[in-house]
Amino acid sequence: MRGRGDARSSRALPVSWRPATWHPRLDMGRLSRSRSSTSHRNLPHLLLFFLFVGPFDCLASYSRATELLYSLNEGLPAGVLIGSLAEDLRLVHGAGRQDPQSQPPEHSGAERNPPLSFSLASQGLSGQYVILDNRSGELHTSAQEIDREALCLEGGGGAAWRGSISISSSPSADSCLLLLDVLVLPQEYFRFVKVKIAIRDINDNAPQFPVSEISVWVPENAPVNTRLAIEHPAMDRDIGTNGVQTYRLLDYHRMFTLDVEENENGERTPYLIVMGLLDRETQDQYVSIIIAEDGGSPPLLGSATLTIGISDINDNCPLFTDSQINATVYGNATVGTPIAAVQAVDRDLGNNAQVTYSYSQKVPQVSKDLFHLDENTGVIKLFSKIGGSVLQTHKLTILANGPGCIPAMITALVTIIKVIFRPPEIVPRYIANEIDGIVYLKELEPVKTPIAFFTIRDPEGKYKVNCYLDGEGPFRLSPYKPYSNEYLLETTKPMDYELQQFYEIAVIAWNSEGFHVKKMIKVQLLDDNDNAPIFLQPLVELTIEENNSPNAFLTKLDATDADSGERGQVSYFLGPDAPSYFSLDSVTGVLTVSTQLDREEKEKYKYTVRAVDSGKPPKESVATVAITVLDKNDNSPRFINKDFSFFVPENFPGYGEIGIISVTDADAGQNGWVALSVVNQSDIFVIDTGKGTLRAKVSLDREQQSSYTLWVEAVDGGEPPLSSTTKITILLLDINDNPPLVLFPQSNMSYLLVLPSTLPGSPVTEVYAIDKDTGMNAVIAYSIIGRRGPRPESFRIDSKTGNITLEEALLQTDYGLHRLLVKVSDHGYPEPLHSTVMVNLFVNDTVSNESYIESLLRKEPEINIEEKEPQISIEPTHRKVEPVSCMPTLVALSVISLGSITLVTGMGIYICLRGKRHHREDENLGVQIPLKGKIDLHMRERKPMDISNI
């Protein structure tokens, strides 16, 4: 636990290591040496050295990257300590540890001068969530509260910003990373640090249903244990156990229970289970509250209203309330006069409750011809005039028929009353449009629209006549004052063609003697375009696999219009937001896509479609089409780079991280899962499939092998799988792990005879060494660090070539053994390595007593060590690389290279001519001993060497 609150820090080792400095240099370990004319012979080599080393020096750079990982809870207050970068990078003695690579030996911790400085690579949004102390390197939370859901769920995963701070959501569902780039200065202690802060989830969000009311329909004949998925499950912005865990109902009505199923993705869906027998006719709806509960402590709840509707099935048959009805009709009744009506009741709904009426086969044909039975309404009407010979009583047996039912039965007794006197008369005068006895009204006519006037008369002139309206409908018959026997028929409320198109009513007049007469009025409503088309589904959700065939069928849209005729004819059109490659047939509503869809290009489409009727003016409605393109394995894994190159220091520990092989697959799910493997050199190298980390199983030695070429294969999880390969080049960087090896002299016991007549400036002998390392690690310098003898300061050594020359003329007192302790040192970093060798020079005219000289060599010399470092004119290893442009250097080198060719040619001619001249001089002077590079090393060990200037 660090700081306050619940902020935890974890130290992470650097994910990759690079040498602090690395400058490509020409290997100087094997430059040819010469005892004479050294400067002239080396001049072409020096020109070539500066020619090629310039561009490499211009491009040289170094990097030291480190990665730290911290974690903390979301919602912490300001000032909570997240971590100390100085301690976790081991830049101070915070835990008694010290990073040997982070600082020179003479500085540590707070003693650095100048002091360490910490800063974000780019200010950006860094101050919004964290505060970095520039001196101490401590990282604290800021006043802006960190909300994990706002950063990683609404932010949309992946890097949301560029700069010193960014948000990253890894493939793991519970990962939420705050990324910062931190610079450690000054330049001599420079580090580039990547800080990752994992934001842990807390239970600060309650489950929430996407809708407040959820409806589920269950058929009334559903058996016990029937399972129905409840749409619109609750969502919780928290993750893991803080997400939705279970569901329950507030009231189960003793008829239902809940079960929760979890799919492969961890999503939980509630299922409604029927626990009892349902009957819609008893109860057609149940209302409860569904509660979603998360796994937090304490748990948080979310709720919605759950309405369980019971859908009807045909489990009831028509029934009559009575077994018999009685009706009378006058002998002078007009044709079409309603006589009676029967009505059966079916408790079901819709088509299940549809009832039709018919006569039984027992009814005589005479009665059927006289009385007409309407099969839909059950109304019995007079079908023909009543003659004098007609039976007075008719028994009509009527059947009520329902789908799949035994007919119900009722008896209608109709009695005919003979009329002696003339009945009253009804004289209509129509106001509305009337054709052939049918009155036509528009459905949108206002209330109190007049239909007709009726005049009532008594032919006898001695009876009082009354008048009333019979039948159902929005009509009213009332006296029209101040006139008598005048009645007005008008509407009482708005009429709707879609509810009922036809009405049949009767105006009945009767006198005090009981005689009555009917005038049937038929009203036909005319349709208006007052209804817009309605889509069966306002949201049409579709799926289609990518790479579909052209003109692939998607769905058939269906919209209904309650209006009739042209007003109810629907045409379909795409909305303006629909892509051009989708087509919708305006007549059939068939939706197709004309081109192949690519999920990797676009996974989801959402646009509108319109349904327009043919009314004037037309009406329309809009639905939304949501299309999800399903993935197919049509993309091979793709490496971020065409090939990869990694520079690794030799002696790199086994299973250390060499580099990251980044690979992506545009497919999704299993098709996008990628496995990596090393095709060759698998006995030495291995790769982590999860992170793509390349590792070596063993430590690598540059002196054994300086580079490796690997082939890495990436295979996805599709069926069939797709694969790709990439080339990996691993270059081993040299480490100064080999000291110089002295080849001549071969031992400290060898010696060389120097004649007293040797002239000053003449070469005497040489020290020759090699170094197995490369670059600056193999650049060798020679120096004399100890001397013993009569006058050993008479000899000097060339720091670059190792040639030993006589500086002063030898005197009589200089006879004897001179011993020079030579230090051979490389220019390796961070610590140069060295070897020593004893060079023994015996000044005398001849060697007369070899045993005496050997006895002197066997004595331990008393030599004072002179700690004088060899000097060589090579640029410092650690000099700062100025950020200059390479272009001027390249242009200059191009010009110099042309001149160099001419200069080298001339120098070659000059050296050849001079070499011939020296050869002739050597022949004339009779020099017996060859120069450096041609000396027999075995001969040097066996006997002294004569050097003379004569």
Residue pairs with C-beta under 8 A, 6 or more apart in sequence:
1 8
2 8
2 9
2 81
2 82
2 83
3 80
3 81
3 82
3 140
4 77
4 79
4 80
4 81
5 72
5 73
5 76
5 77
5 80
5 141
6 72
6 73
6 76
6 200
7 70
7 71
7 72
7 73
7 76
7 80
7 81
7 82
7 83
7 141
8 70
8 71
8 72
9 68
9 70
9 71
9 82
9 83
9 84
9 88
10 69
10 70
10 71
11 68
11 88
12 66
12 67
12 68
12 69
13 67
14 64
14 65
14 66
14 67
15 65
15 66
15 67
15 657
15 660
16 65
16 657
16 658
16 659
17 64
17 649
17 652
17 656
18 62
18 63
18 64
18 65
18 647
18 649
19 62
19 649
19 733
19 735
20 62
20 64
20 101
20 829
20 830
21 62
21 829
21 877
21 878
22 60
22 62
22 647
22 733
22 775
23 56
23 57
23 60
23 775
23 776
23 877
24 53
24 56
24 57
24 60
24 775
25 53
25 56
25 774
25 775
25 776
25 779
26 49
26 52
26 53
27 774
27 775
27 778
28 778
28 779
28 780
29 770
29 771
29 778
29 779
29 780
30 770
31 42
31 45
32 41
32 42
32 45
32 933
33 766
33 768
33 801
33 802
33 803
33 932
33 933
34 41
34 42
34 801
34 931
34 932
34 933
35 763
35 766
35 803
35 931
35 932
36 763
36 918
36 931
37 911
37 914
37 915
37 918
38 798
38 801
38 803
40 907
40 910
40 911
40 914
41 911
43 907
44 904
44 907
44 908
47 900
47 903
47 904
48 900
48 904
51 893
51 896
51 897
51 900
54 889
54 893
55 886
55 889
55 890
55 893
57 875
57 881
58 884
58 886
58 889
58 890
59 886
60 881
61 881
63 192
64 101
64 190
64 191
64 192
65 191
65 192
65 193
65 194
66 89
66 191
66 192
66 193
66 194
67 193
67 194
67 195
67 196
68 83
68 85
68 88
68 89
68 193
68 194
68 195
68 196
69 195
69 196
69 197
69 198
70 82
70 83
70 139
70 195
70 196
70 197
70 198
71 197
71 198
71 199
71 200
72 80
72 82
72 141
72 146
72 197
72 198
72 199
72 200
73 199
73 200
73 202
74 145
74 146
74 147
74 148
74 149
74 199
74 200
74 201
74 202
74 204
75 145
75 146
75 147
75 202
75 204
76 141
76 145
76 146
77 141
77 145
78 140
78 141
78 142
78 143
79 140
79 141
80 140
80 141
81 138
81 139
81 140
82 130
82 139
82 140
82 141
82 197
83 138
83 139
84 94
84 136
84 137
84 138
84 139
85 91
85 118
85 132
85 137
85 138
85 139
85 182
85 184
85 193
85 195
86 92
86 94
86 116
86 118
86 136
86 137
86 138
87 94
87 95
87 137
89 99
89 102
89 137
89 184
89 191
89 193
90 97
90 98
90 99
90 102
91 99
91 102
91 103
91 109
91 116
91 137
91 184
91 189
92 108
92 109
92 110
93 108
93 109
98 108
98 109
102 189
102 191
103 112
103 189
104 188
107 113
112 189
114 186
115 135
116 135
116 137
116 184
116 185
116 186
116 189
117 134
117 135
117 184
117 185
117 186
118 132
118 133
118 134
118 135
118 136
118 137
118 182
118 183
118 184
119 132
119 134
119 182
119 183
119 185
120 126
120 132
120 164
120 165
120 180
120 181
120 182
120 183
121 163
121 164
121 181
121 182
121 183
121 192
122 162
122 163
122 164
122 181
123 163
123 164
124 161
124 162
124 163
124 164
124 165
125 161
125 163
125 164
125 165
126 132
126 163
126 164
126 165
126 180
127 142
128 142
128 144
128 165
129 141
129 142
129 144
129 146
129 165
129 178
130 139
130 140
130 141
130 142
130 165
130 178
130 180
130 197
131 139
131 140
131 141
131 142
132 138
132 139
132 180
132 182
133 139
133 140
137 184
139 195
146 178
146 199
148 176
148 199
148 200
148 201
148 202
149 205
149 237
149 238
151 160
151 167
151 176
151 178
151 199
152 167
152 169
152 176
152 199
153 237
155 167
155 169
157 168
157 169
158 168
158 169
159 166
159 167
159 168
159 179
160 166
160 167
160 168
161 167
164 180
164 181
164 182
165 178
165 179
165 180
166 178
166 179
167 176
167 177
167 178
167 179
168 177
168 178
168 179
168 196
169 175
169 176
169 177
170 177
173 239
173 240
173 266
174 201
174 239
174 240
175 198
176 198
176 199
176 201
177 196
177 197
177 198
177 199
178 196
178 197
178 198
178 199
179 194
179 195
179 196
179 197
180 194
180 195
180 197
181 192
181 193
181 194
181 195
182 192
182 193
182 194
182 195
183 190
183 191
183 192
183 193
184 190
184 191
184 192
184 193
187 880
201 238
201 239
201 240
201 242
202 238
202 242
203 238
203 242
203 294
203 295
203 296
203 297
203 299
203 300
204 238
205 236
205 237
205 238
205 242
205 300
206 236
206 294
206 300
206 301
206 302
207 234
207 235
207 236
207 243
207 244
207 292
207 293
207 294
207 300
207 301
207 302
208 234
208 235
208 236
208 302
209 232
209 233
209 234
209 235
209 290
209 292
209 302
209 303
209 304
210 232
210 235
211 232
211 304
212 304
212 305
213 304
213 305
213 307
214 230
214 231
214 232
214 290
214 304
214 305
214 306
214 307
215 307
215 309
216 228
216 230
216 231
216 272
216 306
216 307
216 308
216 309
217 308
217 309
217 310
217 311
218 226
218 228
218 272
218 274
218 278
218 308
218 309
218 310
218 311
219 278
219 310
219 311
219 313
220 278
220 279
220 280
220 310
220 311
220 312
220 313
220 315
221 278
221 313
221 315
222 274
222 278
223 274
224 274
224 275
224 276
224 277
225 273
225 274
225 275
226 273
226 274
227 259
227 271
227 272
227 273
228 271
228 272
228 274
229 269
229 270
229 271
229 272
230 247
230 269
230 270
230 271
230 272
230 290
230 306
232 304
233 244
233 247
233 267
233 268
233 269
233 270
233 292
234 244
234 247
234 292
234 302
234 304
235 244
236 242
236 243
236 244
236 292
236 294
236 302
238 294
238 296
240 295
241 294
241 295
241 296
242 294
242 295
242 296
243 294
243 295
244 268
244 292
244 293
244 294
245 268
245 293
245 294
245 295
245 299
246 260
246 268
246 292
246 293
247 258
247 260
247 268
247 270
247 290
247 291
247 292
247 293
248 258
248 290
248 291
248 293
249 256
249 257
249 258
249 288
249 289
249 290
249 291
249 306
250 288
250 289
250 290
250 291
250 303
251 288
251 289
252 258
252 275
252 288
253 286
253 288
254 275
254 276
255 274
255 275
255 276
255 278
255 286
256 272
256 273
256 274
256 275
256 276
256 286
256 288
256 308
257 272
257 273
257 275
258 270
258 271
258 272
258 273
258 290
259 270
259 271
259 273
260 268
260 269
260 270
260 271
261 268
261 269
261 271
262 268
262 269
263 269
270 290
270 292
272 308
278 310
279 310
280 310
280 311
280 312
280 313
280 349
281 315
281 316
281 347
281 348
283 310
284 309
284 310
284 312
285 307
285 308
285 309
285 310
286 307
286 308
286 310
287 305
287 306
287 307
287 308
288 305
288 306
288 308
289 303
289 304
289 305
289 306
290 303
290 304
290 305
290 306
291 301
291 302
291 303
292 301
292 302
292 303
293 299
293 300
293 301
294 300
294 301
312 348
312 349
312 350
312 352
313 348
313 352
314 348
314 352
314 402
314 403
314 404
315 348
316 346
316 347
316 348
316 352
316 353
317 346
317 402
317 405
317 406
317 408
318 344
318 345
318 346
318 355
318 400
318 401
318 402
318 405
318 407
318 408
319 344
319 345
319 346
319 400
319 408
320 342
320 343
320 344
320 345
320 400
320 408
320 409
320 410
321 345
322 410
323 409
323 410
323 411
324 410
324 411
324 412
324 413
325 340
325 342
325 410
325 411
325 412
325 413
326 412
326 413
326 415
327 339
327 340
327 380
327 412
327 413
327 414
327 415
328 339
328 414
328 415
328 416
328 417
329 337
329 339
329 382
329 386
329 414
329 415
329 416
329 417
330 416
330 417
330 418
330 419
330 423
330 515
330 516
331 386
331 416
331 417
331 418
331 419
332 386
332 419
332 422
332 423
333 382
333 386
333 517
333 518
334 382
334 517
334 518
335 382
335 383
335 384
335 385
336 381
336 382
336 520
337 381
337 382
337 506
337 518
337 520
338 379
338 380
338 381
338 470
338 506
338 518
338 520
339 371
339 380
339 381
339 382
339 414
340 379
340 380
340 412
340 414
341 377
341 378
341 379
341 380
342 357
342 378
342 380
342 398
342 400
342 410
342 412
343 378
344 355
344 357
344 378
344 400
344 408
344 410
346 352
346 353
346 354
346 355
346 402
347 353
351 403
352 403
353 402
354 402
354 403
355 400
355 401
355 402
356 375
356 376
356 400
356 401
357 373
357 374
357 375
357 376
357 377
357 378
357 398
357 399
357 400
357 401
358 373
358 375
358 398
358 399
358 401
358 407
359 368
359 373
359 396
359 397
359 398
359 399
360 397
360 398
360 399
360 409
362 397
363 395
363 396
363 397
366 391
367 394
367 395
367 396
369 383
369 384
370 382
370 383
370 384
370 386
370 390
370 394
371 380
371 381
371 382
371 383
371 394
371 396
371 414
372 380
372 381
372 382
372 383
373 379
373 380
373 396
373 398
374 380
374 381
378 398
378 400
380 396
380 412
380 414
386 416
390 416
391 416
392 415
392 416
393 413
393 414
393 415
393 416
394 413
394 414
394 416
395 411
395 412
395 413
396 411
396 412
396 413
396 414
397 409
397 410
397 411
398 409
398 410
398 411
398 412
399 407
399 408
399 409
400 407
400 408
400 409
400 410
401 407
419 515
421 460
421 513
421 515
422 459
422 460
423 459
423 509
423 511
423 515
423 516
423 517
424 456
424 457
424 458
424 459
424 463
424 465
424 509
424 510
424 511
424 515
424 516
424 517
425 456
425 457
425 458
425 459
425 509
425 517
426 454
426 455
426 456
426 467
426 507
426 509
426 517
426 518
426 519
427 454
427 455
427 456
427 457
428 452
428 453
428 454
428 507
428 519
428 521
429 452
429 453
429 454
429 455
430 439
430 451
430 452
431 450
431 451
431 452
431 453
432 439
432 440
432 441
432 449
432 450
432 451
432 452
433 439
433 440
434 440
434 452
437 520
437 522
438 522
438 523
438 524
439 451
439 452
439 521
439 522
439 523
439 524
440 524
440 525
440 526
441 449
441 451
441 491
441 495
441 523
441 524
441 525
441 526
442 525
442 526
442 528
443 494
443 495
443 496
443 497
443 525
443 526
443 527
443 528
443 530
444 494
444 528
444 530
445 491
445 494
445 495
446 494
447 491
447 492
447 493
447 494
448 490
448 491
448 492
449 490
449 491
450 488
450 489
450 490
451 475
451 489
451 490
451 491
451 521
451 523
452 488
452 489
452 521
453 480
453 486
453 487
453 488
453 489
454 467
454 477
454 486
454 487
454 488
454 489
454 507
454 519
455 485
455 486
456 465
456 467
456 485
456 487
456 509
457 465
457 485
458 464
458 465
458 511
460 511
463 511
463 512
463 513
463 515
464 511
464 512
465 485
465 509
465 510
465 511
466 509
466 510
466 511
467 477
467 487
467 507
467 508
467 509
468 477
468 507
468 508
469 475
469 476
469 477
469 489
469 505
469 506
469 507
469 508
470 505
470 506
470 507
470 508
470 518
471 503
471 504
471 505
471 506
472 503
472 505
473 503
473 505
473 523
474 491
474 492
474 493
474 494
474 495
475 489
475 490
475 491
475 492
475 503
475 505
475 523
476 489
476 490
476 491
476 492
477 487
477 488
477 489
477 507
478 487
478 488
478 490
479 486
479 487
479 488
480 486
480 487
480 488
487 507
489 507
489 521
495 525
497 525
497 526
497 527
497 528
497 563
497 564
498 531
498 562
498 563
500 525
501 524
501 525
501 527
502 522
502 523
502 524
502 525
503 522
503 523
503 525
504 520
504 521
504 522
504 523
505 520
505 521
505 523
506 518
506 519
506 520
506 521
507 518
507 519
507 521
508 516
508 517
508 518
508 519
509 516
509 517
509 519
510 516
510 517
527 563
527 564
527 565
527 567
528 563
528 567
529 563
529 567
529 613
529 615
529 616
529 617
529 618
529 619
530 563
531 561
531 562
531 563
531 567
531 568
531 613
531 619
532 561
532 613
532 619
532 620
532 621
533 559
533 560
533 561
533 570
533 611
533 612
533 613
533 619
533 620
533 621
534 559
534 560
534 561
534 562
534 611
534 621
535 557
535 558
535 559
535 611
535 621
535 623
536 558
536 559
536 560
537 623
538 623
538 624
539 623
539 624
539 626
540 555
540 557
540 609
540 623
540 624
540 625
540 626
541 626
541 628
542 554
542 555
542 625
542 626
542 627
542 628
543 627
543 628
543 629
543 630
544 552
544 554
544 593
544 597
544 627
544 628
544 629
544 630
545 629
545 630
545 632
546 596
546 597
546 598
546 599
546 600
546 629
546 630
546 631
546 632
546 634
547 596
547 597
547 598
547 632
547 634
548 593
548 596
548 597
549 596
550 594
550 595
550 596
551 583
551 592
551 593
551 594
552 592
552 593
553 590
553 591
553 592
554 582
554 591
554 592
554 593
554 627
555 590
555 591
556 588
556 589
556 590
556 591
557 572
557 584
557 589
557 590
557 591
557 609
557 611
557 623
558 589
559 570
559 572
559 589
559 611
559 621
559 623
560 570
561 567
561 568
561 569
561 570
561 611
561 613
562 568
563 613
563 615
566 614
566 615
567 613
567 614
567 615
568 613
569 613
569 614
570 589
570 611
570 612
570 613
571 586
571 587
571 611
571 612
571 613
571 614
572 584
572 585
572 586
572 587
572 589
572 609
572 610
572 611
572 612
573 584
573 586
573 609
573 610
573 612
574 582
574 583
574 584
574 607
574 608
574 609
574 610
575 607
575 608
575 609
575 610
575 622
576 608
577 607
577 608
578 584
578 607
578 608
578 609
578 625
579 605
579 607
581 593
581 594
581 595
582 591
582 592
582 593
582 594
582 605
582 607
583 591
583 592
583 593
583 594
584 590
584 591
584 592
584 609
585 591
585 592
591 609
591 625
597 629
598 629
599 629
599 630
599 631
599 632
599 667
599 668
600 635
600 666
600 667
602 629
603 628
603 629
603 668
604 626
604 627
604 628
604 629
605 625
605 626
605 627
605 629
606 624
606 625
606 626
606 627
607 624
607 625
608 622
608 623
608 624
608 625
609 622
609 623
609 624
609 625
610 620
610 621
610 622
611 620
611 621
611 622
611 623
612 618
612 619
612 620
613 619
613 620
631 667
631 668
631 669
631 671
631 672
632 667
632 671
633 667
633 671
633 716
633 718
633 719
633 720
633 721
633 722
634 667
635 665
635 666
635 667
635 671
635 716
635 722
636 665
636 716
636 722
636 723
636 724
637 663
637 664
637 665
637 674
637 714
637 715
637 716
637 722
637 723
637 724
638 663
638 664
638 665
638 666
638 724
639 661
639 662
639 663
639 714
639 724
639 726
640 662
640 663
640 664
641 662
641 726
642 726
642 727
643 726
643 727
643 728
643 729
644 659
644 661
644 726
644 727
644 728
644 729
645 728
645 729
645 730
645 731
646 658
646 659
646 694
646 728
646 729
646 730
646 731
647 731
647 733
648 658
648 696
648 700
648 730
648 731
648 732
648 733
649 732
649 733
649 735
650 700
650 701
650 702
650 703
650 732
650 733
650 734
650 735
650 737
651 699
651 700
651 701
651 735
651 737
652 658
652 696
652 699
652 700
652 732
653 699
654 696
654 697
654 698
654 699
655 686
655 695
655 696
655 697
656 695
656 696
657 693
657 694
657 695
658 685
658 693
658 694
658 695
658 696
658 730
659 693
659 694
660 691
660 692
660 693
660 694
661 676
661 687
661 692
661 693
661 694
661 712
661 726
661 728
662 692
663 674
663 676
663 692
663 714
663 726
664 674
665 671
665 672
665 673
665 674
665 714
665 716
666 672
667 716
667 718
670 717
670 718
671 716
671 717
671 718
672 716
672 717
673 716
673 717
674 689
674 714
674 715
674 716
674 717
675 689
675 714
675 715
675 716
675 717
676 687
676 688
676 689
676 692
676 712
676 713
676 714
677 687
677 689
677 712
677 713
677 715
678 685
678 686
678 687
678 710
678 711
678 712
679 710
679 711
679 712
679 713
679 725
680 710
680 711
681 708
681 710
683 697
684 696
684 697
684 698
684 708
685 694
685 695
685 696
685 697
685 708
685 710
686 694
686 695
686 696
686 697
687 693
687 694
687 695
687 712
688 695
694 710
694 712
694 728
700 708
700 732
701 732
702 732
702 733
702 734
702 735
702 774
703 738
703 772
703 773
705 732
706 731
706 732
707 729
707 730
707 731
707 732
708 728
708 729
708 730
709 727
709 728
709 729
709 730
710 727
710 728
710 729
710 730
711 725
711 726
711 727
711 728
712 725
712 726
712 728
713 723
713 724
713 725
714 723
714 724
714 725
714 726
715 721
715 722
715 723
716 722
716 723
734 773
734 774
734 775
734 777
734 778
735 773
735 777
736 773
736 777
736 826
736 828
736 829
736 831
736 832
736 833
737 773
738 771
738 772
738 773
738 777
738 833
739 771
739 826
739 833
739 834
739 835
740 769
740 770
740 771
740 780
740 824
740 825
740 826
740 833
740 834
740 835
741 769
741 770
741 771
741 772
741 835
742 767
742 768
742 769
742 824
742 835
742 837
743 768
743 769
743 770
743 937
744 766
744 767
744 768
744 935
744 937
744 940
745 765
745 767
745 837
745 838
745 839
745 940
746 937
746 940
746 941
747 941
748 837
748 838
748 840
748 857
749 840
749 854
749 857
749 858
750 840
750 940
750 941
751 817
751 840
751 841
751 842
751 853
751 857
751 944
752 764
752 765
752 839
752 840
752 841
752 842
752 940
752 944
752 945
752 947
753 842
753 844
753 846
753 847
753 944
753 945
753 946
753 947
754 764
754 806
754 810
754 818
754 841
754 842
754 843
754 844
754 947
755 843
755 844
755 845
755 946
755 947
755 948
755 949
756 810
756 812
756 814
756 815
756 843
756 844
756 845
757 810
757 948
757 949
757 950
758 764
758 806
758 810
758 947
758 948
758 949
759 806
759 809
759 949
760 806
760 807
760 808
760 809
761 805
761 806
761 807
762 805
762 806
762 947
762 949
763 803
763 804
763 805
763 931
763 932
764 795
764 804
764 805
764 806
764 841
764 947
765 804
765 839
765 841
765 945
766 801
766 802
766 803
766 804
766 932
767 782
767 797
767 802
767 804
767 822
767 824
767 837
767 839
768 802
768 932
769 780
769 782
769 802
769 824
769 835
770 780
771 777
771 778
771 779
771 780
771 826
772 778
773 826
773 828
776 826
776 827
776 828
776 829
776 874
776 877
777 826
777 827
777 828
777 829
778 826
779 826
779 827
779 872
779 874
780 802
780 824
780 825
780 826
781 799
781 800
781 824
781 825
781 826
781 827
781 870
781 871
781 872
782 797
782 798
782 799
782 800
782 801
782 802
782 822
782 823
782 824
782 870
783 797
783 799
783 822
783 823
783 825
783 868
783 869
783 870
784 795
784 796
784 797
784 820
784 821
784 822
784 823
784 866
785 821
785 822
785 823
785 836
785 865
785 866
785 867
785 868
786 819
786 820
786 821
786 861
786 863
786 864
786 865
786 866
787 793
787 818
787 819
787 820
787 821
787 863
787 864
787 866
788 818
788 819
788 861
788 862
788 863
789 816
789 817
789 818
789 819
789 841
790 813
790 814
790 815
790 816
790 818
790 843
791 808
791 811
791 813
791 814
791 818
792 818
792 819
792 820
793 807
794 806
794 807
794 808
794 810
794 814
794 818
795 804
795 805
795 806
795 807
795 818
795 820
795 841
796 804
796 805
796 807
797 803
797 804
797 820
797 822
798 804
798 805
799 870
799 871
799 872
800 872
800 873
801 932
802 822
802 824
803 932
804 820
804 839
804 841
810 843
814 843
815 843
815 844
816 842
816 843
816 844
817 840
817 841
817 842
817 843
817 853
817 856
817 857
818 840
818 841
818 842
818 843
819 838
819 839
819 840
819 841
819 861
819 863
820 838
820 839
820 840
820 841
821 836
821 837
821 838
821 839
821 861
821 863
821 865
822 836
822 837
822 838
822 839
823 834
823 835
823 836
823 870
824 834
824 835
824 836
824 837
825 832
825 833
825 834
825 869
825 870
826 832
826 833
826 834
827 872
827 874
827 877
829 877
829 878
838 861
840 857
842 853
842 944
847 853
847 943
847 944
853 944
925 950
926 950
927 948
928 946
928 948
929 935
929 945
929 946
929 947
939 945
